[in-house]
Amino acid sequence: SSPSGFVRISCQLTPYLSSTQPYLLLNGYSPSSISAFPSLDNFFQTDKITAGNLLNEYLNFGGYPRVVLAQTLAEKILVINEIWQSYLERDIAYLIGLKKKDEFINLARVLASQIGKMINIHELSDTLNLAAKTVNLYLWYLEKTYILQRVTPFSRNLRKEITKMPIAYFFDLGLRNFSTNEFGDSTGFRQKGF
């Protein structure tokens, strides 16, 4: 039998999910206390309350160091807003020479609102009133600048795998949550089944 979509996604995203060590370091854990756990699963099993709180914070605010280190919700919102504006609205827009950055930002917001769902280029094209070629180009830039990753569905038939619609996942949940106005809203991901 073929591996499930979850297994395939897990395999492709494992390098990013396993980078929990910097997050734990930012939250006051020493390198020696982190290395005492042979796996992330052991950490979660040892101190379930702390691990649950850290997971809740990560699901809400993401892992950008400045956001993690901010003490209050207001500070975290200020920092993530600054990251959003400087990175997405200025740096990437300048990098790709956008004349209408709102189209690019709207694409990022639409993709954030449908995280984990298939990307239909033609539907996005119609929704955003953009050419399909432009949507594909913007998606390429979102991937190359580490905003999101497209994951293709697994199929034993290579032709089907190539032609099936991919799924988009954001690298940082804080940035994703900010773009959908769910930043710091712990009920948001609970409603989505986490």
C-alpha positions as CSV (number, residue, x, y, z in Angstrom):
1,S,0.0,0.0,0.0
2,S,1.1,3.5,-0.6
3,P,2.0,6.0,2.2
4,S,-0.7,8.4,3.2
5,G,-0.6,12.1,2.3
6,F,0.3,12.8,6.0
7,V,3.3,10.6,5.8
8,R,4.5,12.2,2.6
9,I,4.0,15.7,4.1
10,S,5.8,14.7,7.3
11,C,8.8,13.5,5.3
12,Q,9.0,16.7,3.3
13,L,8.5,19.0,6.3
14,T,10.6,17.1,8.9
15,P,13.7,19.2,8.4
16,Y,11.7,22.3,9.3
17,L,9.8,20.7,12.2
18,S,12.9,19.2,13.7
19,S,14.4,22.7,14.1
20,T,12.7,22.9,17.5
21,Q,16.0,23.3,19.3
22,P,16.4,27.0,18.6
23,Y,12.8,27.6,19.7
24,L,13.4,25.8,23.0
25,L,16.7,27.7,23.5
26,L,14.8,31.0,23.0
27,N,12.3,29.9,25.6
28,G,15.0,29.5,28.3
29,Y,16.1,25.8,27.9
30,S,19.8,25.2,28.1
31,P,21.5,23.1,25.4
32,S,22.3,20.4,27.9
33,S,18.7,20.1,29.0
34,I,17.6,19.8,25.4
35,S,20.2,17.2,24.5
36,A,19.0,15.1,27.5
37,F,16.0,14.2,25.3
38,P,16.9,11.8,22.5
39,S,13.8,12.8,20.6
40,L,11.2,15.6,20.5
41,D,8.7,13.0,21.6
42,N,10.6,12.3,24.8
43,F,10.6,16.0,25.6
44,F,6.8,16.2,25.1
45,Q,6.3,13.1,27.3
46,T,8.5,14.3,30.1
47,D,6.9,17.6,30.8
48,K,3.5,17.6,29.2
49,I,2.3,20.9,30.7
50,T,5.3,22.9,29.6
51,A,5.4,21.2,26.3
52,G,1.7,21.9,25.8
53,N,2.2,25.6,26.6
54,L,5.2,25.8,24.2
55,L,3.3,24.1,21.5
56,N,0.3,26.4,22.0
57,E,2.6,29.4,21.8
58,Y,4.3,28.1,18.7
59,L,1.0,27.4,17.0
60,N,-0.2,30.9,17.8
61,F,2.9,33.0,17.3
62,G,5.3,30.9,15.1
63,G,9.0,30.7,15.6
64,Y,10.6,34.0,14.5
65,P,13.1,34.7,17.3
66,R,12.0,38.3,17.8
67,V,8.4,37.2,18.1
68,V,9.3,34.4,20.5
69,L,11.3,36.8,22.7
70,A,8.6,39.5,22.8
71,Q,7.0,39.4,26.3
72,T,3.5,40.6,25.6
73,L,0.8,40.0,23.0
74,A,1.0,43.7,22.0
75,E,4.8,43.4,21.5
76,K,4.4,40.2,19.5
77,I,1.8,41.8,17.2
78,L,4.1,44.8,16.7
79,V,7.0,42.6,15.8
80,I,5.1,40.2,13.4
81,N,3.6,43.3,11.7
82,E,7.0,44.7,11.2
83,I,8.3,41.4,9.8
84,W,5.2,41.2,7.5
85,Q,5.6,44.7,6.2
86,S,9.4,44.6,5.8
87,Y,9.7,41.1,4.4
88,L,6.6,40.6,2.3
89,E,5.5,44.1,1.4
90,R,8.9,45.7,0.9
91,D,11.7,43.2,0.4
92,I,10.0,40.6,-1.7
93,A,8.0,43.1,-3.7
94,Y,11.2,45.0,-4.5
95,L,13.0,41.7,-5.3
96,I,10.5,40.7,-7.9
97,G,9.8,44.2,-9.1
98,L,6.1,44.3,-8.3
99,K,4.2,47.3,-9.4
100,K,1.0,46.2,-7.7
101,K,2.1,44.5,-4.5
102,D,-1.5,44.2,-3.2
103,E,-2.0,41.3,-5.7
104,F,1.0,39.5,-4.3
105,I,-0.1,40.1,-0.7
106,N,-3.7,39.1,-1.4
107,L,-2.4,35.8,-2.9
108,A,-0.4,35.1,0.3
109,R,-3.5,35.9,2.4
110,V,-5.8,33.7,0.3
111,L,-3.3,30.8,0.5
112,A,-3.0,31.3,4.3
113,S,-6.7,31.1,4.7
114,Q,-6.8,27.8,2.9
115,I,-3.8,26.1,4.4
116,G,-3.7,22.4,3.9
117,K,-6.1,22.5,1.0
118,M,-5.3,21.9,-2.6
119,I,-4.1,24.9,-4.7
120,N,-6.2,25.4,-7.7
121,I,-4.4,27.9,-9.9
122,H,-7.4,28.7,-12.1
123,E,-9.6,29.3,-9.0
124,L,-7.0,31.6,-7.5
125,S,-6.6,33.3,-10.8
126,D,-10.4,34.0,-10.9
127,T,-10.6,35.0,-7.3
128,L,-7.7,37.4,-7.5
129,N,-8.4,38.6,-11.0
130,L,-4.9,37.6,-12.1
131,A,-3.6,35.7,-15.0
132,A,-2.8,32.0,-14.2
133,K,0.8,32.7,-15.3
134,T,1.1,35.5,-12.7
135,V,-0.4,33.3,-9.9
136,N,2.2,30.6,-10.8
137,L,5.0,33.2,-10.8
138,Y,3.9,34.6,-7.4
139,L,3.7,31.1,-6.0
140,W,7.2,30.4,-7.1
141,Y,8.4,33.5,-5.4
142,L,6.6,32.7,-2.2
143,E,8.3,29.3,-2.2
144,K,11.8,30.6,-3.0
145,T,11.6,33.2,-0.3
146,Y,10.6,30.6,2.3
147,I,7.1,31.9,3.0
148,L,5.4,28.7,2.0
149,Q,6.1,25.2,0.5
150,R,4.0,23.4,-2.0
151,V,3.7,19.7,-1.3
152,T,2.6,17.5,-4.2
153,P,0.2,14.5,-3.5
154,F,1.8,11.1,-3.6
155,S,0.8,8.7,-6.4
156,R,2.4,5.6,-7.8
157,N,1.7,7.0,-11.2
158,L,4.3,9.8,-11.8
159,R,2.1,11.5,-14.4
160,K,-0.8,11.8,-11.9
161,E,1.6,13.0,-9.2
162,I,2.9,15.8,-11.5
163,T,-0.6,16.8,-12.7
164,K,-2.5,16.7,-9.3
165,M,-2.9,19.9,-7.4
166,P,-0.4,20.6,-4.7
167,I,-1.1,21.7,-1.1
168,A,0.5,24.8,0.4
169,Y,2.0,25.0,3.9
170,F,3.5,28.1,5.5
171,F,7.0,27.8,7.0
172,D,6.0,30.0,9.9
173,L,2.6,29.7,11.6
174,G,2.9,33.1,13.2
175,L,3.2,34.8,9.7
176,R,0.4,32.6,8.5
177,N,-1.8,33.5,11.5
178,F,-1.0,37.2,11.1
179,S,-2.0,37.2,7.5
180,T,-5.5,35.7,8.4
181,N,-6.0,37.9,11.5
182,E,-5.7,34.9,13.8
183,F,-2.3,35.9,15.4
184,G,-2.5,35.1,19.1
185,D,-5.9,33.6,18.8
186,S,-5.5,30.2,20.5
187,T,-9.1,29.2,19.5
188,G,-8.3,29.5,15.8
189,F,-6.3,26.3,15.4
190,R,-8.5,24.4,17.9
191,Q,-11.4,25.0,15.5
192,K,-9.3,23.6,12.7
193,G,-8.8,20.3,14.5
194,F,-5.4,20.7,16.2
